[in-house]
């Protein structure tokens, strides 16, 4: 079975040869993470190597029999996936906020424009890579600087998140995925969807991802078009998805993340 990289996070850059590269910030430094035909490569380019990025491996072969045959077959064809658990909770929160209201491709462009304009830059073999600006930088930006990169709508949420992060980050980083998602909803303009998406990105646990998300619905329907999926406006999709996974949280994580990974490759 093949192994693929999950590239749902907008920081991943794709080269002409199909390789993927991303800069990430851990608690001890900035790393460049690359994925190509030779596998995974990690290099600390700023700070120390004390805290390394961690990947989560997901195998759809363990999905229960309750998953529709066509869906399970499509995910099995995709193969085992590896996803980088975002080592920066602040980046995970930033990314989830910038995904509010806009479509996935627009969110990708917005995230990259945001990081390029205001985030730290590190050298890379094919140019430069950036990571998200820190909380102090975000709080110091003027209104027109948010507007300049298309983030005017997101200004109040980003600045509220930055203030709360400076107060509560140490506590948040010790929480499990479910408790973290609840804690993040206490930030003004952070609703359950944004909080769950950020918590899943940071912890790597997609059992708490918003399962009725449009992306999950879209890719599930494309993988198994003959299955009787609820209409996009029907709230029955979430309960159906939970029932397909059953009581096992690992199965729910696998079903959700594998479906999102399939969608990343289909795009």
ZADO-1210 file (C-alpha; in nm, 4 decimals, padded with zeros to 6 digits):
<atoms>
<atom x="00.0000" y="00.0000" z="00.0000" code="UNK" pos="1"/>
<atom x="00.1247" y="00.3491" z="-00.0869" code="UNK" pos="2"/>
<atom x="00.1837" y="00.6282" z="00.1637" code="UNK" pos="3"/>
<atom x="00.0613" y="00.9783" z="00.0847" code="UNK" pos="4"/>
<atom x="00.0986" y="01.3179" z="00.2471" code="UNK" pos="5"/>
<atom x="-00.2071" y="01.5017" z="00.3788" code="UNK" pos="6"/>
<atom x="-00.1840" y="01.8586" z="00.2478" code="UNK" pos="7"/>
<atom x="-00.5001" y="02.0224" z="00.3808" code="UNK" pos="8"/>
<atom x="-00.2993" y="02.2976" z="00.5550" code="UNK" pos="9"/>
<atom x="-00.2428" y="02.6009" z="00.3281" code="UNK" pos="10"/>
<atom x="00.1286" y="02.6264" z="00.4159" code="UNK" pos="11"/>
<atom x="00.2219" y="02.3345" z="00.1880" code="UNK" pos="12"/>
<atom x="00.3865" y="02.4437" z="-00.1375" code="UNK" pos="13"/>
<atom x="00.3984" y="02.2065" z="-00.4337" code="UNK" pos="14"/>
<atom x="00.6874" y="02.2006" z="-00.6826" code="UNK" pos="15"/>
<atom x="00.6680" y="02.0912" z="-01.0433" code="UNK" pos="16"/>
<atom x="00.8064" y="01.7480" z="-00.9585" code="UNK" pos="17"/>
<atom x="00.5256" y="01.6834" z="-00.7105" code="UNK" pos="18"/>
<atom x="00.7357" y="01.7412" z="-00.3984" code="UNK" pos="19"/>
<atom x="00.5848" y="01.9397" z="-00.1106" code="UNK" pos="20"/>
<atom x="00.7554" y="02.1810" z="00.1260" code="UNK" pos="21"/>
<atom x="00.6409" y="02.3774" z="00.4295" code="UNK" pos="22"/>
<atom x="00.7947" y="02.5882" z="00.7058" code="UNK" pos="23"/>
<atom x="00.6664" y="02.5198" z="01.0583" code="UNK" pos="24"/>
<atom x="00.7399" y="02.6725" z="01.3959" code="UNK" pos="25"/>
<atom x="00.7836" y="02.4491" z="01.6988" code="UNK" pos="26"/>
<atom x="00.8445" y="02.5588" z="02.0571" code="UNK" pos="27"/>
<atom x="01.2195" y="02.5624" z="01.9932" code="UNK" pos="28"/>
<atom x="01.2689" y="02.6764" z="01.6354" code="UNK" pos="29"/>
<atom x="01.1583" y="02.6961" z="01.2725" code="UNK" pos="30"/>
<atom x="01.1817" y="02.3842" z="01.0575" code="UNK" pos="31"/>
<atom x="01.1554" y="02.3179" z="00.6864" code="UNK" pos="32"/>
<atom x="00.9607" y="02.0000" z="00.6213" code="UNK" pos="33"/>
<atom x="00.9849" y="01.8412" z="00.2756" code="UNK" pos="34"/>
<atom x="00.8153" y="01.5407" z="00.1194" code="UNK" pos="35"/>
<atom x="00.9252" y="01.3835" z="-00.2088" code="UNK" pos="36"/>
<atom x="00.9697" y="01.0445" z="-00.3732" code="UNK" pos="37"/>
<atom x="01.2477" y="00.9674" z="-00.1262" code="UNK" pos="38"/>
<atom x="01.0205" y="01.0259" z="00.1724" code="UNK" pos="39"/>
<atom x="01.0113" y="01.2798" z="00.4533" code="UNK" pos="40"/>
<atom x="01.2901" y="01.5270" z="00.5306" code="UNK" pos="41"/>
<atom x="01.3146" y="01.7602" z="00.8329" code="UNK" pos="42"/>
<atom x="01.5640" y="02.0415" z="00.8790" code="UNK" pos="43"/>
<atom x="01.5825" y="02.2956" z="01.1619" code="UNK" pos="44"/>
<atom x="01.6827" y="02.6283" z="01.0055" code="UNK" pos="45"/>
<atom x="01.6326" y="02.8628" z="01.3007" code="UNK" pos="46"/>
<atom x="01.6540" y="02.8029" z="01.6761" code="UNK" pos="47"/>
<atom x="01.7251" y="02.4556" z="01.8151" code="UNK" pos="48"/>
<atom x="01.6168" y="02.0999" z="01.7355" code="UNK" pos="49"/>
<atom x="01.4848" y="02.0340" z="02.0863" code="UNK" pos="50"/>
<atom x="01.1201" y="02.0116" z="01.9741" code="UNK" pos="51"/>
<atom x="01.0679" y="01.8299" z="01.6450" code="UNK" pos="52"/>
<atom x="00.7590" y="01.8251" z="01.4212" code="UNK" pos="53"/>
<atom x="00.5430" y="01.5134" z="01.4640" code="UNK" pos="54"/>
<atom x="00.3477" y="01.3287" z="01.1958" code="UNK" pos="55"/>
<atom x="00.0244" y="01.1349" z="01.2490" code="UNK" pos="56"/>
<atom x="-00.0112" y="00.8138" z="01.0455" code="UNK" pos="57"/>
<atom x="-00.3618" y="00.7102" z="00.9378" code="UNK" pos="58"/>
<atom x="-00.4505" y="00.3762" z="00.7794" code="UNK" pos="59"/>
<atom x="-00.8012" y="00.3429" z="00.6258" code="UNK" pos="60"/>
<atom x="-00.7658" y="-00.0367" z="00.6276" code="UNK" pos="61"/>
<atom x="-00.8791" y="-00.0307" z="00.9930" code="UNK" pos="62"/>
<atom x="-01.2174" y="00.1272" z="00.9143" code="UNK" pos="63"/>
<atom x="-01.5163" y="-00.0714" z="01.0440" code="UNK" pos="64"/>
<atom x="-01.7552" y="-00.2696" z="00.8235" code="UNK" pos="65"/>
<atom x="-02.0245" y="-00.0059" z="00.8838" code="UNK" pos="66"/>
<atom x="-01.8472" y="00.2290" z="00.6390" code="UNK" pos="67"/>
<atom x="-02.0073" y="00.2050" z="00.2906" code="UNK" pos="68"/>
<atom x="-01.8157" y="-00.0327" z="00.0646" code="UNK" pos="69"/>
<atom x="-01.7483" y="00.2264" z="-00.2062" code="UNK" pos="70"/>
<atom x="-01.6248" y="00.4832" z="00.0455" code="UNK" pos="71"/>
<atom x="-01.3980" y="00.2337" z="00.2163" code="UNK" pos="72"/>
<atom x="-01.2623" y="00.1103" z="-00.1190" code="UNK" pos="73"/>
<atom x="-01.1824" y="00.4644" z="-00.2321" code="UNK" pos="74"/>
<atom x="-00.9999" y="00.5428" z="00.0896" code="UNK" pos="75"/>
<atom x="-00.8117" y="00.2138" z="00.0781" code="UNK" pos="76"/>
<atom x="-00.6996" y="00.2959" z="-00.2763" code="UNK" pos="77"/>
<atom x="-00.5595" y="00.6235" z="-00.1440" code="UNK" pos="78"/>
<atom x="-00.3452" y="00.4304" z="00.1032" code="UNK" pos="79"/>
<atom x="-00.1824" y="00.5124" z="00.4357" code="UNK" pos="80"/>
<atom x="-00.1436" y="00.8855" z="00.4931" code="UNK" pos="81"/>
<atom x="00.0830" y="01.0993" z="00.7059" code="UNK" pos="82"/>
<atom x="-00.0229" y="01.4399" z="00.8321" code="UNK" pos="83"/>
<atom x="00.1874" y="01.6930" z="01.0171" code="UNK" pos="84"/>
<atom x="00.0259" y="01.7736" z="01.3510" code="UNK" pos="85"/>
<atom x="00.0671" y="02.1503" z="01.3502" code="UNK" pos="86"/>
<atom x="00.3386" y="02.2153" z="01.6117" code="UNK" pos="87"/>
<atom x="00.2182" y="02.5736" z="01.6581" code="UNK" pos="88"/>
<atom x="-00.1180" y="02.6165" z="01.8287" code="UNK" pos="89"/>
<atom x="-00.1069" y="02.9830" z="01.7343" code="UNK" pos="90"/>
<atom x="-00.0681" y="02.8966" z="01.3662" code="UNK" pos="91"/>
<atom x="-00.3554" y="02.6462" z="01.3942" code="UNK" pos="92"/>
<atom x="-00.5811" y="02.9163" z="01.5408" code="UNK" pos="93"/>
<atom x="-00.4687" y="03.1684" z="01.2792" code="UNK" pos="94"/>
<atom x="-00.5349" y="02.9235" z="00.9960" code="UNK" pos="95"/>
<atom x="-00.8821" y="02.8347" z="01.1224" code="UNK" pos="96"/>
<atom x="-00.9758" y="03.2036" z="01.1578" code="UNK" pos="97"/>
<atom x="-00.8580" y="03.2848" z="00.8061" code="UNK" pos="98"/>
<atom x="-01.0776" y="03.0012" z="00.6763" code="UNK" pos="99"/>
<atom x="-01.3905" y="03.1715" z="00.8125" code="UNK" pos="100"/>
<atom x="-01.6453" y="03.2713" z="00.5451" code="UNK" pos="101"/>
<atom x="-01.4137" y="03.2203" z="00.2447" code="UNK" pos="102"/>
<atom x="-01.3755" y="02.9142" z="00.0201" code="UNK" pos="103"/>
<atom x="-01.0835" y="02.6759" z="00.0652" code="UNK" pos="104"/>
<atom x="-00.8761" y="02.8049" z="-00.2272" code="UNK" pos="105"/>
<atom x="-00.9302" y="03.1673" z="-00.1261" code="UNK" pos="106"/>
<atom x="-00.8344" y="03.0795" z="00.2328" code="UNK" pos="107"/>
<atom x="-00.5112" y="02.9258" z="00.1012" code="UNK" pos="108"/>
<atom x="-00.4240" y="03.2451" z="-00.0867" code="UNK" pos="109"/>
<atom x="-00.5196" y="03.4612" z="00.2116" code="UNK" pos="110"/>
<atom x="-00.3075" y="03.2585" z="00.4540" code="UNK" pos="111"/>
<atom x="-00.0039" y="03.2803" z="00.2277" code="UNK" pos="112"/>
<atom x="-00.0486" y="03.6544" z="00.1701" code="UNK" pos="113"/>
<atom x="-00.0838" y="03.7053" z="00.5469" code="UNK" pos="114"/>
<atom x="00.2330" y="03.5118" z="00.6284" code="UNK" pos="115"/>
<atom x="00.4332" y="03.6663" z="00.3434" code="UNK" pos="116"/>
<atom x="00.3401" y="04.0202" z="00.4463" code="UNK" pos="117"/>
<atom x="00.3889" y="03.9955" z="00.8223" code="UNK" pos="118"/>
<atom x="00.5420" y="03.6608" z="00.9238" code="UNK" pos="119"/>
<atom x="00.9034" y="03.5524" z="00.9821" code="UNK" pos="120"/>
<atom x="01.0869" y="03.4417" z="00.6669" code="UNK" pos="121"/>
<atom x="01.3420" y="03.1616" z="00.6334" code="UNK" pos="122"/>
<atom x="01.5645" y="03.0771" z="00.3334" code="UNK" pos="123"/>
<atom x="01.4793" y="02.7760" z="00.1232" code="UNK" pos="124"/>
<atom x="01.6491" y="02.6066" z="-00.1729" code="UNK" pos="125"/>
<atom x="01.3897" y="02.7450" z="-00.4146" code="UNK" pos="126"/>
<atom x="01.3349" y="03.0857" z="-00.2533" code="UNK" pos="127"/>
<atom x="01.1835" y="03.1721" z="00.0837" code="UNK" pos="128"/>
<atom x="00.9214" y="03.0254" z="00.3140" code="UNK" pos="129"/>
<atom x="00.7236" y="03.2036" z="00.5837" code="UNK" pos="130"/>
<atom x="00.5330" y="03.1180" z="00.8999" code="UNK" pos="131"/>
<atom x="00.2428" y="03.3027" z="01.0612" code="UNK" pos="132"/>
<atom x="00.3146" y="03.6331" z="01.2363" code="UNK" pos="133"/>
<atom x="00.3229" y="03.6088" z="01.6154" code="UNK" pos="134"/>
<atom x="00.0706" y="03.7502" z="01.8573" code="UNK" pos="135"/>
<atom x="00.2656" y="04.0693" z="01.9286" code="UNK" pos="136"/>
<atom x="00.2960" y="04.1421" z="01.5578" code="UNK" pos="137"/>
<atom x="-00.0771" y="04.0845" z="01.5058" code="UNK" pos="138"/>
<atom x="-00.1694" y="04.3168" z="01.7927" code="UNK" pos="139"/>
<atom x="00.0585" y="04.5888" z="01.6549" code="UNK" pos="140"/>
<atom x="-00.0907" y="04.5911" z="01.3026" code="UNK" pos="141"/>
<atom x="-00.3058" y="04.8840" z="01.1948" code="UNK" pos="142"/>
<atom x="-00.6483" y="04.8298" z="01.0399" code="UNK" pos="143"/>
<atom x="-00.5257" y="04.9125" z="00.6906" code="UNK" pos="144"/>
<atom x="-00.2556" y="04.6460" z="00.7174" code="UNK" pos="145"/>
<atom x="-00.5226" y="04.3799" z="00.7612" code="UNK" pos="146"/>
<atom x="-00.7127" y="04.5209" z="00.4665" code="UNK" pos="147"/>
<atom x="-00.3981" y="04.5262" z="00.2508" code="UNK" pos="148"/>
<atom x="-00.3811" y="04.1448" z="00.2435" code="UNK" pos="149"/>
<atom x="-00.7569" y="04.0836" z="00.2359" code="UNK" pos="150"/>
<atom x="-00.7948" y="04.0074" z="00.6076" code="UNK" pos="151"/>
<atom x="-01.0103" y="04.3065" z="00.7056" code="UNK" pos="152"/>
<atom x="-01.3015" y="04.0796" z="00.7990" code="UNK" pos="153"/>
<atom x="-01.0751" y="03.8659" z="01.0174" code="UNK" pos="154"/>
<atom x="-00.9051" y="04.1520" z="01.2067" code="UNK" pos="155"/>
<atom x="-01.1160" y="04.1486" z="01.5235" code="UNK" pos="156"/>
<atom x="-01.1036" y="03.7682" z="01.5534" code="UNK" pos="157"/>
<atom x="-00.7266" y="03.7546" z="01.5010" code="UNK" pos="158"/>
<atom x="-00.6581" y="04.0298" z="01.7521" code="UNK" pos="159"/>
<atom x="-00.8967" y="03.8833" z="02.0105" code="UNK" pos="160"/>
<atom x="-00.7303" y="03.5443" z="01.9632" code="UNK" pos="161"/>
<atom x="-00.3857" y="03.7013" z="02.0033" code="UNK" pos="162"/>
<atom x="-00.4822" y="03.8629" z="02.3345" code="UNK" pos="163"/>
<atom x="-00.6330" y="03.5422" z="02.4718" code="UNK" pos="164"/>
<atom x="-00.3424" y="03.3346" z="02.3441" code="UNK" pos="165"/>
<atom x="-00.0909" y="03.5460" z="02.5362" code="UNK" pos="166"/>
<atom x="-00.2882" y="03.4836" z="02.8554" code="UNK" pos="167"/>
<atom x="-00.3909" y="03.1202" z="02.8110" code="UNK" pos="168"/>
<atom x="-00.1518" y="02.9484" z="02.5675" code="UNK" pos="169"/>
<atom x="00.0373" y="02.7514" z="02.8341" code="UNK" pos="170"/>
<atom x="-00.2897" y="02.6100" z="02.9689" code="UNK" pos="171"/>
<atom x="-00.4380" y="02.5399" z="02.6245" code="UNK" pos="172"/>
<atom x="-00.1325" y="02.3455" z="02.5117" code="UNK" pos="173"/>
<atom x="-00.1856" y="02.0928" z="02.7903" code="UNK" pos="174"/>
<atom x="-00.5455" y="02.0133" z="02.6937" code="UNK" pos="175"/>
<atom x="-00.6729" y="01.7174" z="02.4961" code="UNK" pos="176"/>
<atom x="-00.8396" y="01.7788" z="02.1620" code="UNK" pos="177"/>
<atom x="-01.2009" y="01.7949" z="02.2849" code="UNK" pos="178"/>
<atom x="-01.1248" y="02.0208" z="02.5825" code="UNK" pos="179"/>
<atom x="-00.9090" y="02.2458" z="02.3660" code="UNK" pos="180"/>
<atom x="-01.1915" y="02.2913" z="02.1158" code="UNK" pos="181"/>
<atom x="-01.4240" y="02.3962" z="02.3979" code="UNK" pos="182"/>
<atom x="-01.1668" y="02.6356" z="02.5462" code="UNK" pos="183"/>
<atom x="-01.1094" y="02.8108" z="02.2140" code="UNK" pos="184"/>
<atom x="-01.4794" y="02.8945" z="02.1781" code="UNK" pos="185"/>
<atom x="-01.4354" y="03.1380" z="02.4655" code="UNK" pos="186"/>
<atom x="-01.2449" y="03.3690" z="02.2288" code="UNK" pos="187"/>
<atom x="-01.4771" y="03.6323" z="02.0760" code="UNK" pos="188"/>
<atom x="-01.5699" y="03.5470" z="01.7156" code="UNK" pos="189"/>
<atom x="-01.4420" y="03.1903" z="01.7502" code="UNK" pos="190"/>
<atom x="-01.7345" y="02.9549" z="01.7036" code="UNK" pos="191"/>
<atom x="-01.7476" y="02.5752" z="01.7351" code="UNK" pos="192"/>
<atom x="-01.6386" y="02.5131" z="01.3733" code="UNK" pos="193"/>
<atom x="-01.3284" y="02.7352" z="01.3954" code="UNK" pos="194"/>
<atom x="-01.2363" y="02.6015" z="01.7392" code="UNK" pos="195"/>
<atom x="-01.2710" y="02.2360" z="01.6357" code="UNK" pos="196"/>
<atom x="-01.0732" y="02.2890" z="01.3136" code="UNK" pos="197"/>
<atom x="-00.7899" y="02.4566" z="01.5065" code="UNK" pos="198"/>
<atom x="-00.7852" y="02.1873" z="01.7763" code="UNK" pos="199"/>
<atom x="-00.7770" y="01.9076" z="01.5176" code="UNK" pos="200"/>
<atom x="-00.4945" y="02.0761" z="01.3271" code="UNK" pos="201"/>
<atom x="-00.2851" y="02.1198" z="01.6413" code="UNK" pos="202"/>
<atom x="-00.3442" y="01.7851" z="01.8110" code="UNK" pos="203"/>
<atom x="-00.3688" y="01.5760" z="01.4941" code="UNK" pos="204"/>
<atom x="-00.6919" y="01.4242" z="01.6312" code="UNK" pos="205"/>
<atom x="-00.9607" y="01.4527" z="01.3625" code="UNK" pos="206"/>
<atom x="-01.2239" y="01.2761" z="01.5700" code="UNK" pos="207"/>
<atom x="-01.3208" y="01.6256" z="01.6867" code="UNK" pos="208"/>
<atom x="-01.3114" y="01.7910" z="01.3418" code="UNK" pos="209"/>
<atom x="-01.6493" y="01.9434" z="01.2374" code="UNK" pos="210"/>
<atom x="-01.7801" y="01.6363" z="01.0535" code="UNK" pos="211"/>
<atom x="-02.0590" y="01.8111" z="00.8656" code="UNK" pos="212"/>
<atom x="-01.8048" y="02.0463" z="00.7102" code="UNK" pos="213"/>
<atom x="-01.8636" y="02.1104" z="00.3389" code="UNK" pos="214"/>
<atom x="-01.5279" y="01.9546" z="00.2490" code="UNK" pos="215"/>
<atom x="-01.6117" y="01.6263" z="00.4240" code="UNK" pos="216"/>
<atom x="-01.9548" y="01.6163" z="00.2588" code="UNK" pos="217"/>
<atom x="-01.8156" y="01.6990" z="-00.0853" code="UNK" pos="218"/>
<atom x="-01.5368" y="01.4421" z="-00.0904" code="UNK" pos="219"/>
<atom x="-01.7472" y="01.1649" z="00.0640" code="UNK" pos="220"/>
<atom x="-02.0055" y="01.2141" z="-00.2127" code="UNK" pos="221"/>
<atom x="-01.7368" y="01.2062" z="-00.4809" code="UNK" pos="222"/>
<atom x="-01.5767" y="00.8896" z="-00.3441" code="UNK" pos="223"/>
<atom x="-01.9105" y="00.7079" z="-00.3095" code="UNK" pos="224"/>
<atom x="-02.1555" y="00.8891" z="-00.5419" code="UNK" pos="225"/>
<atom x="-02.4196" y="00.6141" z="-00.5276" code="UNK" pos="226"/>
<atom x="-02.4533" y="00.6235" z="-00.1510" code="UNK" pos="227"/>
<atom x="-02.7651" y="00.7987" z="-00.0153" code="UNK" pos="228"/>
<atom x="-02.5910" y="01.0993" z="00.1373" code="UNK" pos="229"/>
<atom x="-02.8118" y="01.3718" z="00.2895" code="UNK" pos="230"/>
<atom x="-02.8581" y="01.6950" z="00.0980" code="UNK" pos="231"/>
<atom x="-02.5958" y="01.9628" z="00.1707" code="UNK" pos="232"/>
<atom x="-02.8465" y="02.1611" z="00.3763" code="UNK" pos="233"/>
<atom x="-02.9681" y="01.8540" z="00.5638" code="UNK" pos="234"/>
<atom x="-02.8361" y="01.8376" z="00.9197" code="UNK" pos="235"/>
<atom x="-02.8540" y="01.4583" z="00.9124" code="UNK" pos="236"/>
<atom x="-02.5038" y="01.4263" z="00.7648" code="UNK" pos="237"/>
<atom x="-02.3208" y="01.4770" z="01.0953" code="UNK" pos="238"/>
<atom x="-02.5137" y="01.2049" z="01.2842" code="UNK" pos="239"/>
<atom x="-02.4821" y="00.9716" z="00.9835" code="UNK" pos="240"/>
<atom x="-02.1046" y="01.0212" z="00.9746" code="UNK" pos="241"/>
<atom x="-02.0761" y="00.9448" z="01.3451" code="UNK" pos="242"/>
<atom x="-02.2854" y="00.6314" z="01.3000" code="UNK" pos="243"/>
<atom x="-02.0622" y="00.5108" z="01.0143" code="UNK" pos="244"/>
<atom x="-01.7561" y="00.5349" z="01.2394" code="UNK" pos="245"/>
<atom x="-01.9267" y="00.3771" z="01.5386" code="UNK" pos="246"/>
<atom x="-01.8156" y="00.4350" z="01.8998" code="UNK" pos="247"/>
<atom x="-01.4421" y="00.4058" z="01.8248" code="UNK" pos="248"/>
<atom x="-01.2850" y="00.7545" z="01.8234" code="UNK" pos="249"/>
<atom x="-00.9899" y="00.6218" z="01.6229" code="UNK" pos="250"/>
<atom x="-01.2295" y="00.5062" z="01.3510" code="UNK" pos="251"/>
<atom x="-01.3941" y="00.8503" z="01.3451" code="UNK" pos="252"/>
<atom x="-01.0527" y="01.0164" z="01.3190" code="UNK" pos="253"/>
<atom x="-00.9493" y="00.7802" z="01.0398" code="UNK" pos="254"/>
<atom x="-01.2721" y="00.8170" z="00.8419" code="UNK" pos="255"/>
<atom x="-01.2622" y="01.1970" z="00.8589" code="UNK" pos="256"/>
<atom x="-00.8936" y="01.2548" z="00.7968" code="UNK" pos="257"/>
<atom x="-00.8689" y="00.9953" z="00.5193" code="UNK" pos="258"/>
<atom x="-01.1649" y="01.1598" z="00.3422" code="UNK" pos="259"/>
<atom x="-01.0047" y="01.5040" z="00.3677" code="UNK" pos="260"/>
<atom x="-00.6746" y="01.3605" z="00.2441" code="UNK" pos="261"/>
<atom x="-00.8524" y="01.2033" z="-00.0537" code="UNK" pos="262"/>
<atom x="-00.9962" y="01.5454" z="-00.1320" code="UNK" pos="263"/>
<atom x="-00.6566" y="01.7156" z="-00.1164" code="UNK" pos="264"/>
<atom x="-00.5223" y="01.4713" z="-00.3755" code="UNK" pos="265"/>
<atom x="-00.8356" y="01.4896" z="-00.5911" code="UNK" pos="266"/>
<atom x="-00.7968" y="01.8675" z="-00.6131" code="UNK" pos="267"/>
</atoms>
